[in-house]
Amino acid sequence: MPIYSHPVEPPYLTGQSAYPPPDPTVGGSMSALSPLFVPSPFDFRPQIRLLSELPELAALKGWTFLNTPGHAPGHVSLWRATDRLLIAGDAFVNTVQERVTGALTLRSQLIHRPPAYYTPDWDQARASMQRLAALEPALAATGHVDPQGGQNLRDELRHLAGNFDEVARPVQGRYAAHTALTDASGVVGLPPLSPRGQILRASLLITAGLLLLRQLRRWRA
């Protein structure tokens, strides 16, 4: 089955580069656990196809793709203009992903920023948010929780886009002030992780290792 990718995304899908690492210091319990998440790079060859080769998504007639980076360098959203239906991916979500309760219970809330611990470029995330808000979608489906629609959706999108730096950009964290640097080969530069983040990451990895060792001993017993 083919996997369609924005032209800047293949380095992360062909084993060439890992995505920028998660930020455990951005705030929230889920963020603190993020160093334990599935690592990359990933290699999905030979299934990768480029969206740039398709002026319109052939398998989804009437849909077009929009480049909405920030959460990932090659993040895309899907848009169907005929009925103003938007599939936003994680350009924005409608649950607080930085909290374990929000991530696991999938309780729908107001329109929220992309998951902060996995958003390495907040300037691009703001531009993507503004682009999607300007579409004034009738219905939006995100990567988390149920779709939302109606005037409340448009009002919330407009508010978030218009006040992004005040209500969405983190006040702390690895990427809050400095973005991850990427090019056609993948990640080429990262802002340093704070001493607190280094300690937190090391503690989590040690704890995970001890728990895994304990489980292995139980299996062998």
Secondary structure, 3 states (H helix, E strand, C coil): CCEEECCCCHHHHECCCCCCCCCCCCCCHHHHHHHHCCCCCCECCCCEEEHHHCCCCCCCCCEEEEECCCCCCCCEEEEECCCCEEEEECCCECCCCCCHHHHHHCCCCCCECCCHHHCCCHHHHHHHHHHHHHHCCCEEEECCCCCEEHHHHHHHHHHHHHCHHHHCCCCCCCCCCCCCEEECCEEEECCCCCHHHHHHHHHHHHHHHHHHHHHHHHHHC
